Amino acid sequence: MIPTSTKDLINIANSKYAVVVAVAKRARELSEHNKNNTDYRLSTMVTYALDEILTEKITVKK
């Protein structure tokens, strides 16, 4: 995955902080569902969460 630019993150929400909190919450949800998986990695869950937010599968409350 290509690293996301800060400009793209600002377009999602009013602040970078809101995006970070949303990504952390979603990554936590994903990790709870996948913790029994043998290929589990938290960094992968963060990447999936960020991708879901960037593709607008998950929305950040403004």
Secondary structure, 3 states (H helix, E strand, C coil): CCCCCHHHHHHHCCCHHHHHHHHHHHHHHHHHHHCCCCCCCHHHHHHHHHHHHHCCCCCCCC
